[in-house]
Amino acid sequence: MDFTNLKEIRKAKGLNQEELSRESGVGRITISRLESGALKESSVSTLMKIAKALDCNVEDITGSFDEQKI
């Protein structure tokens, strides 16, 4: 799975990784690894927390949605 949209959306919202981490409750290292491609999958709940903090949909971040695992 490709999470490169995450970085673009985060920057468009004017947030750095630490700010997104605080607002979403997801660790900054996890956010960094998703953005860099080091993590190829993530739980739906993690992506939903990030999407909520960014005021967007999970699909905006991933381009797809699978209820089991993304």
C-alpha positions as CSV (number, residue, x, y, z in Angstrom):
1,M,0.0,0.0,0.0
2,D,1.2,3.5,-0.8
3,F,0.8,6.2,1.8
4,T,2.6,9.0,0.0
5,N,-0.7,11.0,-0.1
6,L,-0.4,11.2,3.7
7,K,2.6,13.6,3.5
8,E,0.9,15.8,0.9
9,I,-2.3,16.0,2.9
10,R,-0.5,16.7,6.2
11,K,1.6,19.5,4.6
12,A,-1.5,21.0,2.9
13,K,-3.1,21.2,6.4
14,G,0.0,23.0,7.7
15,L,1.0,20.3,10.2
16,N,4.3,18.7,10.9
17,Q,4.6,15.1,11.9
18,E,4.7,15.9,15.6
19,E,1.5,18.0,15.4
20,L,-0.3,15.2,13.5
21,S,0.9,12.7,16.1
22,R,-0.6,14.8,18.9
23,E,-3.8,15.4,17.1
24,S,-4.3,11.8,16.0
25,G,-2.8,9.8,18.9
26,V,-0.7,7.9,16.4
27,G,3.1,7.8,17.1
28,R,5.3,10.2,15.1
29,I,7.6,7.3,14.1
30,T,4.6,5.5,12.7
31,I,3.6,8.5,10.7
32,S,7.1,9.0,9.5
33,R,7.4,5.3,8.4
34,L,4.0,5.5,6.6
35,E,5.1,8.6,4.7
36,S,8.5,7.2,3.8
37,G,7.2,3.9,2.6
38,A,8.9,1.9,5.3
39,L,5.5,0.6,6.4
40,K,3.6,-1.0,3.7
41,E,0.4,-1.6,5.7
42,S,-1.4,-0.3,8.7
43,S,-4.5,-1.1,10.7
44,V,-7.7,0.5,9.7
45,S,-8.1,2.1,13.2
46,T,-4.7,3.8,12.8
47,L,-5.6,5.2,9.4
48,M,-9.0,6.3,10.7
49,K,-7.3,8.3,13.5
50,I,-5.0,10.0,11.1
51,A,-7.8,10.7,8.6
52,K,-9.9,12.2,11.4
53,A,-7.1,14.5,12.5
54,L,-6.5,15.6,8.9
55,D,-10.3,16.0,8.3
56,C,-10.2,13.7,5.3
57,N,-11.2,10.1,4.4
58,V,-9.0,7.0,4.6
59,E,-9.4,6.7,0.9
60,D,-7.7,10.1,0.5
61,I,-4.7,8.8,2.2
62,T,-4.5,5.3,0.6
63,G,-6.6,5.5,-2.6
64,S,-8.5,2.4,-1.4
65,F,-10.3,0.9,1.5
66,D,-10.2,-2.7,2.8
67,E,-12.0,-3.3,6.1
68,Q,-9.7,-6.2,7.0
69,K,-6.2,-4.7,6.5
70,I,-4.8,-1.9,4.5
